[in-house]
Amino acid sequence: MRLAAARLPLLLTALAAVLASVYFKVPPLLSLAAFLLIALATAMAPRQPRNGRRFSGGARPRILWPDTGMKAVAQSLPHPTFILDTGGIVRFANAAASQAFAQARAGDALSMTIRSPRLREALRLAAAGQETTFEFRERSGAELVYVVSVRHVHHAAASGPFILVLFEDVTERQAIARMRADFVANASHELRTPLAAVSAIIDTLRGAAKDDPVAQDRFLAIMHEQAERMRRLLDDLLSLSRLEMRAHQRPSTQVDLGQVLRRVVDGMKPLAADLGVAISLDAEGEPLMVLGDEDELHQVFENLIENGLKYGSSGERLEVAMKRIPSAAGGLVVASVTDFGPGISKEHLPRLTERFYRVDVASSREKQGTGLGLAIVKHILTRHRARLDIDSTLGRGATFRVSLAAAEAGPEAQPPSGGQVGAQEPAEV
């Protein structure tokens, strides 16, 4: 069989031996001996497979990297998914994983780029054949919450098992659950007082004031006031809930912040006139573009200016200013609201943007405050990756300062705080 397979080379060798004997006077016996030697060597040579590779007993080679089928399955998953070897080295990352964890690349150890003791332990258990599920929080900018599933995957042609790591984003699901719990707790606490007042008035109108028109008019006015208080509270709670569910989605629309401030100031002039406060706006003439949601930014400055008018009215003036600060990263647009009222004591600053936190509860409720205005401001600015700072001195008023990345800086530009609301944050007082 080997001689038959090598018949063409042997035929050429025989022809060469004949030509050597005829033209070069080589002895025929020597030419014949050389030909027989070559034929013998050909017959005894080991047979090679047609593709040139040797398989022992027909076995296929063992793969070290995920094959096309495994990659296709991982790529089809909507959640960030990694395929690792048993040493924890990334062998493949699907498109969702590359977007969510850009620092984790093929060839790197996943536990070195996503630092979590629980992930390291889960990879160790997966290499031993155990499956693990745990919760992981990513704190880059807005906090993201993942449920991580780690399990080993066998492949018939692989030299060893692979490890599948799947990150399921449950941020929105947990935000909804937290929103429901907070709503029940906060709403039940804040609604108890107006509901009790309305209930007492109804009993009075049915009894002692049943035939007293003057008392009925007075009690109906109180009922209307308490109903309005409940409506404002519910509106603010629903606004907070919507913001929390979208906290990790940064707006990408270009907005002229100067136009937003002009509209807010114009809308607040009637309230300023009623309170005897002179309100002024100092803004650059050219458009100052930022990336944001126009309605939400309008709400931010409406809350800040309304707070300044109500709680700083004793200073009789309110100054709103805006300017652009150039920087290597593309620049910031800074807007400030300054009142000249009583100011805020330093010990209250760390908690001022908490829900329902008030420095003076009686004053806040007297001015129809819900205790949620600056909590809404905080959540909106967190979604915009912006910064909120406050400068306040007792007896000299307070300045609320909002810093947003200029639109020309692109969506990756960040305020100096790294996208977080400042440590010294104001609240509705």
N, C-alpha and C positions, 0 to 999 in steps of 0.2 A: 504493500500500500504506500509506503514511503517512497519506493522507487518510482511508482506510477505517478505520485504527486510531483516528483522532481524530474519527470521525463524530459522536459524541455532543457533544463540546465545540463542534464547528462548527455543529451543529443549534441548540444553545443560543445561539450567537453570532448566527445568522441571525434567530432569534426576537427577540433583544434589539434587532437593527437595525430590524425591522419595528415593534416597539412604540415605539422611539424616533421613528420617522417619523410614527406615528399620534398618539401622545399628546404628544410633545414638539416636534412640528413641525420635526423634523430633515429636511433635503432628502433625498428618496429616493436621488438619485445619490450623495450623501455617505455614506449608510448602506451602499449597495452597494459603494462603493469601499473602505470600512473592512472590510467582510466579505471582499472579495477579497484584500485585503492580509494579513488574518489567515490565510486559507486558503493563500496563497502561502508565508508564513513557516512554516506547519505542514508543507507538502510538502517544503521545503528543509532542515528541521531534521535533524541526524544521528540515526540510530536508536540507541536505548539497549537493552542486554540486559534481559530481564525482571527479573533479580535486581539490576539497578542497577550491576553491576561491569563494567568494561571489560577484556577479555583481548586481548592482542596475538596475533593468529593462533591463538586458541583455547588458548593456553598457560595453565597454572594458576599461581597465586602461589607463590613459594618460601617454605618454612617455615623458621623460625629456631629452634624448640624441638622436641624429640622429640614425635612424634604418639602417639596412644593405643596403636597397635600396638606401637611400640618400648617404651613404658612397661610394657605388659602382659607382654612378653617378659622385661624386666629384673626386674619384680616377681615373676615365677615362679621366678627363680633362687634357690637356697637360700643362696648366698654373697653377702656385701656387694658391691653392684654400683652403679657410678656411670656416668651418661652425661654427657659434657662436650662443649663446643664446641671448635673448634680452638685457642681461646685459653686452654683449661684451666679454663674456668668451669663449675661444676656446673649442669647443666640438669635432672637428675633423679637421685634416690637411692632405691633400693628399701628395703623395710622392714628388711631385714637390715643394710644400710649405715647407716640412720638409728639403729639400735640400737647398732651397733659403733662408729660414728664420729659421735656426736651433734653434734659441733662443726662438721661439714662440711654446710653448708646450700646449697640452690639459690641461685644468684646469686653465690656466693663462689668464689674460686680454690682448687681442691683442694690445690695445692702450698703454699698459705699456712696451711691448717688441718692437713694431714698433711705435716709437714716432713721431706723426704727428698730428698737430691740425686739419687738414682737415679730417683725418681718424676718429678722435673722433667725429667731427660734423657729418660725414657721418653715423657713427654707431647710433648716436642719432636720425637722421632723418629716418634711416632704421627701428628702433624700432617703429617709429610712422607711418610706412607704405610708406615712400618715398624712391625712388631710386636715387642714386648719382654716378657720374663718375668724377674722378679727376686724376691729374698726381702726381706721387710720385717718388722722386729721392733717391736712396740708395747710400750713399757715403762711403762704406767700400771697400777700395782699388780703383779699377776703378769704376767710377760712372755708375750705372745702372738706367734706366728710366722705370717706370711701369705706365700703365694706369689702375687705380683701379676702379672696379665696385662693388658697395655695394647695395644689395637689400634684402628684406625680402622674406622668403619662407614659405608657409603654409603647414602643414602636418595634415591630418585628425585625426590621433591618438595622436598628440602632445598636450601638455598642453598649448602651446603658439607657435607663429611663430619663426622660426630660421632666422638667418641672413647669407647670402652667400657673401663672400668677395673674389673676383677674381683679381689676379695681372697678367696683360698681359705685358710681357717684350717687350718694343718697342725701346730698346737701339739701335739696329742695324738699325731699320727703321729711327730713328732720325739722326743717324750718316750719313746715306746715303743722307738724305735731306740736312744736314749741309754741307756735302762734296760737293754736287752739287752747293750750294750757294757760298761756299768759292772758289770753282774752278772758277766760273764765275767772281767773284769779283777780285780775285788775278790774275788770268790768263789775264783778260782784262787789268789790270793795268801794269803787267810786260811785256806783249807782245806788248803793244802799241809802245814802243820805237824801238825795232828791226823791227817791221812791217813798221813803218814810214820810217826807214832808207832804208829798202829794196825797198819800193815804190819809194822813191826819187832817188835811184840808177837806178832803171828801167827807170824812166823818163829821167835821164841823159844819159843812154846808148842809148835810142831812139833818143835823141836830140843832145846835144853838143858833146858827145863822140861817136857818131855813127860811125865815120870813124877814131877813134883814138885808135889803138891797145894797146898802153901803158896804157891809161886811162881805157880801158876795162878790162885789166888784174888786175889793182889795184882795180877797183870797184867790180869785180867778187870775189876777195879775201875777200873784206868787206862783200859781200853778204853771202859768205860761213861762215864767222865768226858769223854773225847774225843768220843764220839758225842753226848753232851748239848751239848757246845760247838758241834759242827757244826749240830745242830738249832736252837740259839738263833740262830746266825749266819744260817741260811737263813730262819728266821721273820722276823728283822729286815730282811733284804734284800727279802723279799716285801712286808713292810709299807711299806718305802720306795718300792717300785715302784708300789704302789697309790696312795700319796699323790701321787707325781709326776704320775700320769696325771690326777688330779683337782685339781691345784694351782690352776687358774683358775676352779674352781667353788666359790664361797663358800657355806658352809652358811647356811640361813635359818631353822632351828628354834630356838625359845626353850628354853634350858637353865638350870636353877638351879645355878649354879656352887658354891654352898654345899653342896648335896647331893652333888655330885660329889666335892668335897674331903673331906667326912665319910666317904664310902664308901672313898676311897683311903687315908685315915689309918687307918681301922679295919682295912683289909686289910693294912697295913704294920706293925701293932703286933707281930705275932709275930716278924718280922725284926728290928724295933727291940729287942725283948726279947733275942733271941739275940746281938745285937751290943752289948748293954749301953747302949743309947741311949734316953733319955727323949724321947718325941715328944709335942708339944702342938699344939692347933689353936685359933686365935683368929679366929672368924668372927662377923659380925653375925647377929642372930637372924632378920631378915626375909629373904625370898628375894632373891637377887641374880641377876637374869636377864641372860643374854648370848645372842647369836646364835651357834650352833655345833652341832657334832656331839658328842653326849654321850660316845660310846665313844672318840672321838679325844681329847677333853679329859681323859677319865679316863686315857688312855695318857700324855698330857703330864705330868700331876702324879704319876702312878705312876713315870715315869722320873726326874723331878726329885727326888722324895722318896727313891727307892731309891738314887740317886747320893749324896744327902746322907747317908743312913744308912751306906752302904758306905765312902765316901771321906772323910767327916767324922766317923767314929765316935770318933775320939780326943777330940772335944769333949764327948762323952757326952750331948748334947742336940740336938734338932732342933725348930725352931719353924716352924709353918705358919700364915700369917695371910692374911686377906682383908678388903677394905673397898671401899666405893664412893667415888669422887671426883667430885663434881658439876662440870659445865662447861656452857658455853653450847651446845655441840653435843649435849648429852644425857647426858654423864657417862661415866666409865670404871669398870670393875670390875678391881681390881688384886689379884692373889694372889701371895704371896711364900713362898719356902722358904729358910730360913736355917740353916746348920750352923755349928759352932764348931770345925771341924777345921783342917788345915794351910793352907787357902786356895789360891789359884791365882796364879801369877806373872803379871805384866802382859804379858810378851812372848808368852805363849801365847793371850791373849784373841782376837786376830784370826782364829785358825784353829780355835777350839775346837769349832765345829759342823760341821767337815768330816768326811766319812765316814772312819772308821778312824783319825782323828787321836787320839793319846794323849799326855799329858804324861809318863806313866810306863807304858811298855808292860808291864813285868813285873808291876807292881801291878794294872793293869787286868785282865790275864789271870788273875792269882791270884784276883781277886774275881769271876771269871766274866763279865767285861765283853766285849762284842763290838766296842766302839768305834763303835756306831751309835745308841746311845740318844738322845743330844742332837741328832744329825742328824735323827732322827725327830721330835723336839720342834720343831726349826726348820721342817721341812716342814709340820707340822700347823698351827703358828702362822701361817706364810705363807698357807696356805689360808684361815685365819680372819681374815686381815688384822689380826693382832695383833702385839704387840711383846714381845720378850724382852730384858731388861737384866740385868746382873750387877754387883754391887759385891763386890770381894774384896781382902783384904789378907793377905799372907803371915803365918801364925801366928795369924790372927784369924777364919778361916772365910770363908764366901762366902754371898751372898744372890742367889738367882735370882728375878727379878720378871717376872710375866706381866701385860700390860695388854690388856684386851679392851673393845670398845665395849659399853656397856649396851644391852640389847635395846630399851628405850624410845627410844634414839637413832635407831633405824631402820637399815636395811642400808647406808645411805650414810655413816654416822658412821665416823670413822677414829681410831685411836689417834694420839698426837702424832707417831709416826714416819712417818705417811703409809702405814701398812699394811705396813711392812717390819720384818724382824727387826733389832733394834738393832745398832749397830756393835760394841759390846762384848758379845759373846755367849759364853755358857759352852759347854763341851763335856764329855763324859765323860772324866775325868782318871784 
